[in-house]
């Protein structure tokens, strides 16, 4: 038995005596009896609230906070404190850590790997968007008794962030899904994105890092385990067959069937299968799990409302993930009127206009009945796009009305794809 919470209790007890520890939070609204509250930035205003809720200990870094309670501890910097606490906790844990980064597909790959591992072992994975310099430490501090693994997403916007997260989490295995156009607002070039993502390689043995070798950047990394469709890969994906109900494919000649669609998801699954195999879970066992995978919401999530089938892929978007979503949507739903609703792709820097305009070429090859565009950046695509039924909107409610009007008279399929800041899921009335 792994008494992980006892380890955390001993670390906290170096600062303040605690009887028991339940959980660690940075949001005072979530604090319950025996929880630890670490006040970060504005959280310093809620120290008293956390104490009143029965927190076992509170750590804060605002010297202006006035509180007289033995459970309250002042620290120089709360962010550095939570990072160091998580690092110390990780060092003492008998837990296998999997780190996943990449421009697209991190969450999907995390979901798949977690479900494979969870079928045969106890563990946990990143929840929500807790994949940054605060979220990763918080996730590590959430590792519970008897957990045998932790699957951590690692996001970044600049150099040094993946390096920091790896120093904190000491991963045993790594996955890099791809190198895309995300983060160009900060890093300027895909080459820089590649350099930042591959900081992971300084912390994990090459033979324990799995990448998509079809990627033009990752394919040139020596030593790592390469997976993909191209013949140059060590592990080959072949015989991909898709329909509206799912996908069949072979990995190293071994057949898999899943209810997920899209070639990009086949690659995500293959990364998870091979990483789990290195951990000790055979392809045969993974196959049973893959037949019905549950993804985090807004990852090609199907939602039916009368005659309207929404394909909610609105969690985030980059040029490469936008193309993959459009290409997948194009293949299916031939018996329905097809509507592509596309929102701005954000954080693309100086090349944003070009990336939006470039989508015209792929859309013009598709048989979409309507193209609805939303956001300032999508105006560039609207001007460039030669489609007889293209429309630009400034109001998501107007898009909702148009869709429901169409759905009164016919069956329709609606793709929702845009960056997180666009919140295209709000087009689906009563979505939660």
C-alpha positions in Angstrom: 0.0 0.0 0.0 1.2 3.5 -0.9 0.5 5.9 2.0 1.0 8.9 -0.2 -1.0 11.3 1.9 1.2 10.4 4.9 4.1 11.6 2.8 2.4 14.9 2.0 1.4 15.3 5.7 5.0 14.9 6.7 6.1 17.6 4.2 3.4 20.0 5.4 4.3 19.3 9.0 7.7 20.8 8.4 5.8 24.2 8.3 2.8 23.6 10.6 1.4 20.7 12.6 -1.5 19.0 10.9 -3.7 16.1 12.1 -4.9 15.0 8.7 -4.9 16.1 5.0 -7.6 15.5 2.5 -6.8 17.7 -0.5 -4.8 20.7 -1.8 -6.6 23.7 -3.4 -5.7 27.1 -4.8 -9.4 28.0 -5.0 -10.9 28.9 -1.6 -14.4 28.0 -2.8 -13.3 24.3 -3.0 -11.8 24.1 0.5 -13.3 21.7 2.9 -12.3 20.4 6.4 -8.7 19.2 6.6 -7.8 20.6 3.1 -4.6 22.6 2.4 -5.2 26.0 0.8 -2.3 27.7 -1.0 -3.2 31.4 -1.7 -1.8 32.5 -5.1 -2.1 36.1 -6.2 -5.8 37.2 -5.6 -6.3 34.1 -3.4 -4.6 36.0 -0.6 -7.9 37.8 0.0 -9.5 34.5 1.0 -7.2 33.3 3.6 -9.7 33.9 6.4 -12.4 32.2 4.4 -10.3 29.0 4.0 -9.5 29.0 7.7 -13.2 29.3 8.6 -14.0 26.4 6.4 -11.7 24.2 8.4 -8.5 24.1 6.3 -5.8 22.1 8.0 -3.2 24.7 6.8 -3.1 27.9 4.7 0.0 29.3 2.9 -0.1 32.8 1.7 2.5 35.3 0.3 0.9 38.7 0.9 2.6 40.4 3.8 -0.4 42.7 4.1 -2.7 39.8 5.2 -3.5 40.1 8.8 -4.3 36.8 10.4 -3.5 35.3 13.8 -4.0 31.5 13.4 -1.4 28.8 13.9 -2.6 27.1 10.7 -1.7 30.2 8.6 1.9 30.3 7.3 3.5 33.1 5.4 5.8 32.1 2.5 7.9 34.3 0.3 6.3 33.3 -3.0 3.2 31.0 -3.2 3.9 29.9 -6.8 7.4 28.8 -5.9 6.1 27.2 -2.8 3.6 25.0 -4.5 6.2 24.0 -7.1 8.8 23.0 -4.5 6.2 21.2 -2.4 5.1 19.2 -5.5 8.7 18.5 -6.4 9.5 17.2 -2.9 6.3 15.1 -2.9 7.1 13.6 -6.2 10.6 12.6 -5.1 9.2 10.5 -2.3 6.4 8.8 -4.3 6.5 5.3 -5.7 4.5 6.4 -8.7 5.1 6.2 -12.5 4.7 9.6 -14.2 3.8 10.0 -17.8 4.3 13.4 -19.4 2.4 14.5 -22.5 3.1 17.6 -24.5 2.5 18.7 -28.1 0.7 21.4 -30.0 -2.5 19.4 -30.5 -3.9 16.2 -29.1 -2.5 16.4 -25.5 -5.8 16.0 -23.8 -7.2 13.3 -26.1 -4.0 11.3 -25.7 -4.1 11.8 -21.9 -7.7 10.6 -21.8 -6.9 7.5 -23.8 -3.8 6.6 -21.9 -5.5 7.1 -18.5 -8.3 4.8 -19.5 -6.0 2.1 -20.6 -3.9 2.3 -17.5 -6.9 2.7 -15.2 -8.4 -0.6 -16.4 -5.5 -2.5 -14.8 -4.0 -0.1 -12.2 -5.0 2.8 -10.0 -3.9 6.3 -10.9 -5.0 9.7 -12.1 -4.5 12.3 -14.8 -4.6 16.0 -15.4 -8.1 17.4 -14.9 -9.4 20.4 -16.9 -6.7 22.8 -18.1 -4.3 22.2 -15.2 -1.3 21.8 -17.4 0.9 24.9 -16.6 3.4 25.9 -13.9 0.6 26.0 -11.3 -1.7 23.3 -12.6 0.9 20.5 -12.9 2.2 20.9 -9.3 -1.4 21.0 -8.1 -2.1 17.8 -10.0 0.9 16.1 -8.5 -0.2 17.1 -5.0 -3.6 15.4 -5.8 -1.9 12.0 -6.1 -3.7 9.8 -3.6 -3.0 6.7 -1.6 -2.4 3.6 -3.7 -2.1 5.6 -6.9 0.4 3.8 -9.1 0.5 6.3 -12.0 -0.1 9.9 -12.9 -0.6 11.1 -16.5 0.3 14.8 -16.8 -0.4 17.2 -19.6 2.3 19.8 -20.1 1.3 23.0 -21.8 3.6 25.9 -22.5 3.8 29.3 -24.2 7.6 29.9 -24.1 11.0 28.5 -23.5 11.9 26.9 -20.2 8.3 25.9 -19.2 8.5 22.2 -20.2 11.9 22.1 -18.6 10.4 23.5 -15.3 7.5 21.1 -15.4 9.8 18.1 -15.9 12.0 19.2 -13.1 9.0 19.2 -10.8 7.4 16.0 -12.0 10.4 13.8 -12.8 8.5 11.9 -15.6 9.4 8.2 -16.4 7.8 8.3 -19.8 7.1 11.0 -22.3 4.8 11.6 -25.3 5.1 14.4 -27.8 2.1 14.4 -30.1 3.1 16.9 -32.8 4.7 20.3 -33.5 2.1 22.7 -34.8 1.4 26.4 -35.0 0.2 27.0 -31.5 2.1 29.5 -29.4 3.5 31.4 -32.4 2.3 34.6 -30.7 5.1 34.1 -28.2 7.6 31.8 -29.9 7.3 33.3 -33.5 8.3 30.1 -35.4 7.5 26.4 -35.4 11.2 25.7 -35.0 11.1 27.5 -31.7 7.9 25.6 -30.7 9.9 22.4 -31.5 12.8 23.5 -29.3 10.5 24.3 -26.5 8.5 21.1 -26.6 11.6 18.9 -26.8 13.0 20.3 -23.6 11.3 17.1 -22.3 14.1 15.1 -23.9 16.6 16.4 -21.3 14.6 14.6 -18.5 13.6 11.2 -20.0 15.6 8.4 -21.6 15.2 8.5 -25.4 13.8 5.0 -25.5 11.0 6.0 -23.2 9.8 9.0 -25.3 7.1 8.3 -27.9 6.5 10.7 -30.8 4.7 10.8 -34.1 7.4 10.3 -36.6 5.3 11.6 -39.5 5.7 15.1 -38.0 8.3 17.0 -40.0 10.0 18.2 -36.8 9.7 15.1 -34.5 10.7 12.8 -37.3 14.3 14.1 -37.2 14.8 13.5 -33.5 17.3 10.7 -33.0 16.8 7.9 -30.5 13.1 8.4 -29.6 10.4 5.8 -30.4 8.7 6.9 -33.6 5.1 6.0 -34.4 3.1 6.8 -37.6 1.8 6.0 -41.0 5.1 6.5 -42.9 7.4 3.6 -43.5 10.3 5.2 -41.8 8.6 4.8 -38.4 9.6 2.0 -36.0 5.9 1.3 -35.3 3.6 1.5 -38.3 -0.1 2.4 -38.5 -1.9 0.8 -41.4 -5.3 -0.2 -42.8 -7.2 2.8 -41.5 -10.9 2.5 -42.2 -13.4 5.2 -41.0 -17.1 5.6 -40.9 -19.5 7.7 -38.8 -19.6 5.1 -36.0 -15.8 4.8 -35.6 -12.5 3.7 -36.9 -10.6 0.4 -37.5 -6.8 0.3 -37.9 -3.7 -1.8 -37.4 -0.7 -1.0 -35.3 2.3 -3.2 -36.0 -0.2 -5.5 -37.7 -2.4 -5.8 -34.6 -6.0 -4.8 -35.3 -7.9 -2.2 -33.3 -11.5 -0.9 -33.4 -12.7 2.3 -31.7 -15.7 4.6 -31.7 -13.4 7.6 -32.2 -13.0 9.1 -35.7 -10.2 10.9 -37.4 -6.7 9.9 -38.5 -5.3 12.3 -35.9 -7.0 10.3 -33.2 -5.6 7.1 -34.6 -2.2 8.6 -34.0 -3.1 9.7 -30.5 -4.4 6.2 -29.7 -1.2 4.6 -31.1 1.0 6.7 -28.9 -1.1 5.7 -25.9 -1.1 2.0 -26.8 2.7 1.8 -27.2 3.4 3.8 -24.1 1.1 1.6 -22.1 2.8 -1.4 -23.5 6.2 -0.1 -22.3 4.5 0.2 -18.9 3.5 -3.5 -19.1 0.0 -3.5 -20.6 -0.3 -5.6 -23.7 -1.9 -4.5 -27.0 -4.6 -7.2 -26.4 -5.6 -5.5 -23.1 -5.5 -2.0 -24.7 -7.8 -3.2 -27.5 -10.6 -4.0 -25.0 -10.4 -0.4 -23.7 -10.2 1.3 -27.0 -13.5 -0.1 -28.3 -15.3 2.6 -26.3 -13.2 5.6 -25.1 -14.7 8.5 -23.2 -13.0 11.8 -24.1 -13.0 15.1 -22.2 -15.9 17.2 -23.4 -15.6 19.3 -26.6 -13.3 16.8 -28.4 -15.4 15.8 -31.4 -18.2 15.3 -28.9 -21.5 14.3 -30.6 -24.7 16.0 -29.3 -28.1 15.4 -30.8 -30.9 17.9 -30.5 -33.9 16.9 -32.7 -32.8 17.1 -36.3 -29.5 18.7 -35.4 -26.4 16.7 -34.8 -23.7 18.9 -33.3 -20.0 17.8 -33.6 -18.6 19.8 -30.7 -14.8 20.1 -31.3 -14.6 23.5 -29.8 -12.2 23.0 -27.0 -9.3 24.6 -28.9 -8.0 25.2 -32.4 -4.8 25.7 -34.3 -4.3 25.6 -38.1 -3.3 21.9 -38.0 -6.1 20.8 -35.7 -8.6 22.9 -37.6 -7.6 21.2 -40.9 -7.9 17.8 -39.2 -11.4 18.5 -37.9 -12.6 19.9 -41.2 -11.2 16.9 -43.1 -12.8 14.4 -40.7 -16.2 16.2 -40.8 -16.0 16.2 -44.6 -15.9 12.4 -44.8 -19.2 11.8 -43.0 -22.9 12.7 -42.7 -23.6 12.6 -46.4 -27.3 12.2 -45.6 -27.5 15.5 -43.8 -27.1 19.1 -44.6 -23.6 20.0 -43.4 -22.8 23.2 -41.7 -19.2 24.2 -40.7 -19.1 26.7 -37.9 -15.6 28.0 -37.5 -14.3 30.5 -34.9 -11.1 32.4 -34.6 -7.8 30.6 -34.1 -6.0 32.7 -31.4 -2.3 33.2 -30.4 -0.9 32.8 -33.9 1.1 36.0 -33.9 2.1 37.9 -37.1 1.0 35.1 -39.4 -2.6 35.0 -38.1 -4.2 36.5 -41.2 -2.4 34.1 -43.5 -3.3 31.0 -41.4 -7.0 32.0 -41.5 -6.9 32.7 -45.2 -5.2 29.4 -45.9 -8.2 27.5 -44.7 -10.1 28.6 -47.8 -8.2 26.0 -49.9 -9.3 23.0 -47.9 -12.9 24.3 -47.3 -13.4 24.8 -51.1 -12.6 21.1 -51.6 -15.4 20.1 -49.2 -19.1 19.6 -49.8 -20.3 21.8 -46.9 -23.8 23.3 -47.5 -23.1 26.3 -45.3 -20.0 27.9 -43.8 -20.7 30.1 -40.7 -17.7 32.1 -39.6 -17.4 33.9 -36.2 -14.8 36.3 -34.9 -12.6 39.1 -36.1 -9.8 36.8 -37.5 -12.4 34.8 -39.5 -13.2 37.9 -41.5 -10.0 37.2 -43.4 -11.2 33.8 -44.3 -14.6 35.2 -45.2 -13.1 37.6 -47.7 -10.8 34.9 -49.2 -13.3 32.0 -49.3 -15.2 31.3 -52.5 -18.3 29.5 -51.2 -21.8 30.3 -52.3 -23.3 30.1 -48.8 -20.7 31.7 -46.6 -21.7 34.0 -43.7 -19.9 35.9 -41.1 -21.4 36.6 -37.7 -20.6 38.8 -34.7 -23.2 37.2 -32.5 -23.3 33.5 -31.5 -27.0 33.8 -30.8 -27.6 34.5 -34.5 -25.7 31.4 -35.4 -27.8 29.4 -33.0 -31.0 30.7 -34.6 -29.8 30.0 -38.1 -29.0 26.4 -37.1 -32.3 25.8 -35.4 -34.2 27.2 -38.4 -32.4 24.8 -40.7 -33.1 22.0 -38.3 -36.9 22.6 -38.5 -37.1 21.3 -42.1 -34.2 18.8 -42.5 -31.6 16.8 -40.7 -28.3 18.7 -40.3 -24.8 18.1 -39.0 -23.0 21.0 -37.5 -19.2 21.2 -36.8 -18.1 23.6 -34.1 -14.4 24.4 -34.2 -12.5 27.3 -32.7 -10.1 28.4 -30.1 -11.1 28.1 -26.4 -11.5 31.9 -26.1 -14.3 31.8 -28.8 -16.5 29.4 -26.7 -18.4 28.1 -29.7 -20.1 25.5 -27.4 -22.4 28.4 -26.4 -24.1 28.0 -29.8 -25.6 24.8 -28.5 -28.5 25.9 -26.4 -28.6 24.4 -22.9 -25.1 22.9 -23.3 -23.4 22.1 -20.0 
